[in-house]
Amino acid sequence: MNSYYTNRIEGQHTRPYELEQALRKDFSQDANLAARQRLALAHIDAEAELERRYQGGTGAKALYSLAAVCDLHRELFARLPPGDLLTGQDEAILPGQIRQREVRVGQQVAPAAVAIEGFVNRWAAMYAGVRRGEATLVAMAAAHQRLGWIHPFVDGNGRVMRLHTHTLLSALGYTGGLWSPLRGFARSVDRYYAHLAAADEPRRGDLDGRGNLSESALVAWIDYVLDVCLDQVVFMRSMLNLGTIEGRFAACLSFEQESLKSGVRLDALRPLHYLFLSGADIERGEFKRMTGLGERTAVNLLSALVKRGLLSSDSPQGKVRFGLPLHALRFYFPALWPEAEADAPT
């Protein structure tokens, strides 16, 4: 989901089913789309590795450093083949290496290349030193914008900014792997870029802070980020409401049974719901017993569930666990990936 949304923010769109194909190493014959698929896979793997590497309070503090900023860039772009490591102007993208030339982003002239290290060190000292608690969230939002203003790399700065914010929220213990602001940024992408750009503007008079840049615009950006985070928490809380999710599972099974005639039956609801709640793997025999069906009918049902991806298993006779195929998302988690509801193959 996060790779889908960060691609969308960058205007390098990959639809959910194209990501699912890429995860199976089934890349498009279209060279541009295949490159976007590889970039999305690189994001998925980099995000998982960075969450593992930067954990807890020490991990959060470590993220505020020049070394960590370069690490984020390297972790993402070093996963791509050389042919993908080119900017739109055919300039080489060097994973983890600070730019050596001057750049302009829209109306903003980024800091000189020779000053980047000093700016990032100041950025790190400022935001890593805030008191624990809600101030860390304000710092996280401000750091996102200011890192973009510094623009430390030739390319990939937006992706690094979002990886930094996502990884920092994870390290601070706010997400638990259940939500990310990336979805919210993508769903309000015009506001995202407008607030970023506004906070790059010079100070608007004597009542607009004491630095070179607009303090009021930075405050507006921070307010936007915190609203996005709250919105995503509320959204995922509703999606994971244990009092309603069983009904969504039932809707999916009913559609499979009545409309697709896939061999899936509503009788699978009880064991499927149990697997979701427990996160466990169970023996196939136990799953069949939980359906209350006769042996032959239960075997056919279990086979159909595995074939449709609603159950996962590591071997033909191995234990089964809860599956989350793309085509089920429109029932299980509506609006999580809007396109998944329209594009999911049946």
Secondary structure, 3 states (H helix, E strand, C coil): CHHHHHHHHCCCCCCHHHHHHHHCCCCCCCHHHHHHHHHHHHHHHHHHHHHHHCCHHHHHHHCCCHHHHHHHHHHHHCCCCHHHCECCCCCECCCCCCCCCCCEECCEECCCHHHHHHHHHHHHHHHHCCCCCHHHHHHHHHHHHHHHHHCCCCCCHHHHHHHHHHHHHHHCCCCCCCCCHHHHHHHCHHHHHHHHHHCCCECCCCCCCCCCECHHHHHHHHHHHHHHHHHHHHHHHHHCCCCCHHHHHHHHHHHHHHHHCCCCCHHHHHHHHHHHHHCCCECHHHHHHHHCCCHHHHHHHHHHHHHCCCEEECCCCCCEEECCCHHHHHHHCCCCCHHHHHHCCC
